[in-house]
């Protein structure tokens, strides 16, 4: 959210665990323990609005901020209600699953809401390795239902900000199996593939600004996650990749590179899905050292 905050003229402060955290390397920050309410409160009093960008902050800390009359999103009541929403159709999660998708939804305090195109999650060994937007092999009725369920969930839990509703497709049935109350890996494609990214939209929502256009800028958008592999130098591969496919957009996380670590993502958009997906697969494999050409 650093780049859209700068573009909007919003001062973004980070409560980081370590000075080497990705965002701490490029953003004004305070080092502390997000499990410690006293430390979080001291930081929160420096800010007008507090938001949470991952699901590890204890609900008790968020409740403590609310008790101190700090404006914080997501609210503790929303987090508690999410568990009930996620339990819907839970027994269908692992039965005859055709595909997995994520619906991103944004909602402001005044109830303005929007969704992006449904995104297909491609996983390997439980890890999301790639996303394809819009999701393939779904009927218009399924897409409409997925969007409606995401918007309904957002309203039910009183969402303020962006959340991701992960769904399993089982025949004609769509089952919610997880809700993340923050911008999501499945929405990284929006940085390069939509008019308004999930990161900018989250800022707009928590500041109660009018929401931006979530529409796609091209017919297809593919994002690939880059995990640490044989190569430790993540800069040198640019020479080959940028020359081969100048349309690639590479996003490094400035983290230590070791086998299995999530170090970057690569996005591309275009009119030919096979071409876009092929070049993302090649780029991710080249970055990790799976292929060398």
C-alpha positions in Angstrom: 0.0 0.0 0.0 3.0 2.3 0.1 2.9 3.3 -3.6 -0.9 4.2 -3.7 -0.6 6.0 -0.4 2.2 8.2 -1.9 0.0 8.8 -5.0 -2.9 9.8 -2.8 -0.8 12.1 -0.6 -1.5 9.9 2.4 1.2 9.5 5.1 1.6 5.8 5.7 3.3 4.6 8.9 4.1 1.0 9.5 4.2 -0.9 12.8 6.8 -3.5 11.9 8.4 -6.5 13.6 11.8 -5.9 12.2 13.7 -3.1 10.3 14.3 -5.6 7.5 10.6 -6.3 6.9 9.8 -5.6 3.2 7.7 -2.4 3.8 10.0 -1.2 6.6 12.8 -0.8 4.0 10.8 1.8 2.1 8.4 3.3 4.6 8.4 5.3 7.8 8.0 2.8 10.6 8.1 1.9 14.3 9.5 -1.4 15.5 7.4 -3.4 18.0 5.4 -6.5 18.9 1.9 -6.5 17.4 0.8 -9.0 20.2 1.6 -6.3 22.8 -1.5 -4.0 23.2 0.5 -1.3 25.0 3.1 -1.0 22.2 0.3 -1.0 19.5 -1.6 1.6 21.4 1.4 3.9 21.6 1.8 3.6 17.8 -1.9 4.0 17.1 -2.0 7.3 18.9 0.3 8.6 16.2 -2.2 7.8 13.5 -5.7 8.9 12.4 -6.7 5.5 11.1 -5.3 2.0 11.8 -5.6 -0.9 9.4 -4.4 -4.5 9.6 -2.8 -6.1 6.5 -2.6 -9.7 7.7 -4.6 -12.1 9.8 -2.1 -12.7 12.7 -3.0 -9.7 14.9 -4.9 -11.1 18.0 -8.5 -10.0 18.1 -7.9 -8.9 21.7 -5.5 -6.2 20.4 -8.0 -4.9 18.0 -10.6 -4.8 20.8 -8.1 -2.9 22.9 -7.7 -0.3 20.2 -11.5 0.0 19.9 -11.8 0.4 23.7 -9.3 3.3 23.5 -11.5 4.9 20.8 -9.0 4.3 18.0 -10.5 4.1 14.5 -9.3 0.6 13.3 -10.3 -1.6 10.4 -11.2 -4.3 10.1 -13.4 -4.1 13.3 -13.3 -6.8 15.9 -16.9 -7.6 15.3 -16.2 -8.2 11.6 -13.4 -10.6 12.4 -15.7 -12.6 14.8 -18.5 -12.8 12.2 -16.1 -14.0 9.5 -15.7 -17.3 11.2 -19.4 -17.9 11.0 -19.5 -17.0 7.4 -16.5 -19.2 6.5 -18.3 -22.2 8.1 -21.0 -22.1 5.4 -21.0 -25.4 3.5 -17.8 -26.4 5.2 -18.5 -30.1 4.7 -18.3 -29.7 0.9 -14.8 -28.2 0.9 -12.9 -31.3 -0.2 -15.5 -33.2 -2.1 -15.3 -33.2 -5.9 -13.8 -29.7 -6.1 -13.7 -28.6 -9.7 -11.7 -25.4 -9.1 -10.9 -22.8 -6.5 -11.5 -19.1 -7.0 -11.2 -15.9 -5.0 -13.6 -13.0 -5.1 -12.1 -9.7 -3.9 -14.6 -7.3 -2.4 -14.2 -3.7 -1.1 -16.6 -1.8 1.1 -16.5 1.6 2.7 -18.0 2.7 6.0 -21.0 4.2 4.2 -21.7 0.9 2.5 -20.4 1.5 -1.0 -19.1 -1.8 -2.3 -17.4 -3.3 -5.4 -15.9 -6.5 -6.6 -13.2 -7.4 -9.1 -13.5 -10.2 -11.7 -13.4 -13.7 -10.3 -9.8 -15.0 -10.0 -8.8 -18.7 -10.4 -6.3 -20.0 -7.9 -3.8 -22.5 -9.3 -2.1 -24.5 -6.4 0.7 -26.9 -6.1 1.4 -28.7 -2.8 -1.1 -26.4 -1.1 0.7 -23.2 -2.3 -0.8 -20.8 -4.8 1.7 -20.7 -7.6 -0.4 -18.7 -10.1 -3.7 -16.9 -10.6 -5.7 -16.4 -13.8 -8.3 -13.6 -14.2 -11.0 -13.9 -15.1 -11.5 -17.4 -13.8 -12.0 -20.0 -16.5 -14.7 -22.6 -17.1 -17.4 -20.9 -15.0 -20.9 -20.0 -16.3 -22.2 -16.5 -16.2 -24.7 -17.7 -13.5 -21.8 -19.0 -11.4 -19.9 -15.8 -11.7 -22.9 -13.8 -10.8 -23.5 -16.0 -7.8 -19.9 -15.8 -6.6 -20.0 -12.0 -6.8 -23.3 -11.8 -5.0 -22.1 -14.1 -2.2 -19.0 -12.0 -1.7 -20.9 -8.8 -1.6 -23.5 -10.4 0.8 -20.7 -11.6 3.1 -19.1 -8.2 3.1 -22.3 -6.6 4.1 -23.1 -9.2 6.7 -19.8 -8.8 8.5 -19.7 -5.0 8.2 -16.6 -5.0 6.1 -14.6 -1.8 5.9 -11.6 -2.2 3.5 -10.8 -5.1 1.2 -11.4 -8.8 1.9 -10.9 -11.9 -0.1 -13.6 -14.6 -0.2 -12.0 -18.0 -1.3 -14.6 -20.4 -2.8 -14.6 -23.9 -4.1 -16.6 -24.9 -7.1 -18.4 -28.3 -6.7 -20.6 -28.9 -9.7 -23.0 -26.0 -9.8 -22.4 -25.3 -6.1 -20.2 -22.6 -4.8 -18.9 -23.1 -1.3 -17.1 -20.4 0.8 -14.2 -22.0 2.6 -12.0 -19.1 3.7 -12.3 -15.3 4.2 -9.2 -13.1 4.6 -10.0 -9.7 6.0 -7.2 -7.9 4.1 -5.8 -7.5 0.6 -4.8 -11.0 -0.7 -2.3 -12.8 -2.7 -5.0 -13.7 -5.1 -5.5 -10.0 -5.8 -1.9 -9.1 -6.7 -2.8 -9.1 -10.4 -4.9 -6.0 -9.7 -1.7 -3.9 -9.3 -1.0 -4.2 -13.1 -4.3 -5.5 -14.4 -7.1 -3.3 -13.0 -8.0 0.3 -13.1 -7.8 0.4 -9.3 -5.7 -2.1 -7.4 -6.8 -3.9 -4.3 -4.1 -1.9 -2.3 -5.4 1.5 -3.5 -9.0 0.4 -3.0 -8.3 -0.7 0.6 -6.9 2.8 1.4 -9.9 4.5 -0.3 -12.3 2.3 1.7 -10.8 2.8 5.2 -10.5 6.6 4.5 -14.2 6.6 3.4 -13.3 7.9 0.0 -15.3 7.0 -3.1 -14.2 3.6 -4.4 -12.3 3.4 -7.6 -13.1 1.4 -10.8 -12.2 -2.3 -10.3 -12.5 -3.1 -14.0 -9.7 -5.0 -15.9 -7.4 -3.1 -18.3 -7.0 -6.1 -20.6 -9.1 -9.2 -21.3 -6.8 -11.4 -19.3 -4.4 -11.0 -16.4 -2.0 -13.7 -15.0 0.1 -13.5 -11.9 2.9 -15.9 -10.9 4.4 -16.2 -7.4 8.2 -16.5 -7.3 9.6 -18.8 -4.6 13.3 -19.1 -3.7 15.1 -21.8 -5.6 18.6 -22.5 -7.0 19.3 -18.9 -7.9 20.0 -16.4 -5.1 20.6 -13.3 -7.3 17.1 -12.1 -8.2 18.3 -9.1 -10.2 20.5 -10.7 -12.9 17.5 -12.7 -14.4 16.1 -9.3 -15.5 18.6 -9.2 -18.4 17.0 -12.2 -20.0 13.4 -11.8 -19.0 13.0 -8.1 -19.8 14.6 -8.5 -23.2 12.5 -11.6 -24.0 9.1 -10.3 -22.7 9.1 -6.5 -22.1 5.5 -6.7 -21.1 6.3 -8.5 -17.8 5.9 -6.6 -14.5 8.2 -7.8 -11.8 7.6 -7.0 -8.1 10.4 -7.9 -5.7 9.7 -8.1 -1.9 13.3 -7.4 -0.8 13.4 -10.5 1.4 16.1 -13.1 2.0 16.2 -15.7 -0.8 16.2 -19.3 0.3 14.4 -22.4 -0.9 10.7 -22.1 -0.5 10.7 -18.4 0.5 8.1 -16.1 -1.3 10.4 -13.5 -2.8 8.4 -11.8 -5.6 5.5 -12.0 -8.0 5.3 -11.4 -11.8 2.3 -10.2 -13.7 1.3 -9.8 -17.3 -1.9 -8.8 -19.1 -3.0 -9.4 -22.7 -5.6 -10.6 -25.2 -4.3 -14.1 -25.6 -4.5 -16.1 -22.4 -2.2 -19.0 -23.5 0.5 -16.5 -24.4 0.2 -14.6 -21.2 0.2 -17.7 -19.0 3.1 -19.3 -20.9 5.3 -16.2 -20.4 4.5 -16.1 -16.7 5.3 -19.8 -16.2 8.6 -19.3 -18.1 9.5 -16.1 -16.1 8.8 -17.8 -12.7 10.8 -20.9 -13.7 13.7 -18.8 -14.9 13.7 -16.6 -11.8 14.0 -19.7 -9.6 16.5 -21.6 -11.7 14.1 -24.4 -12.7 15.1 -23.5 -16.3 18.1 -21.7 -17.7 18.2 -20.4 -21.3 
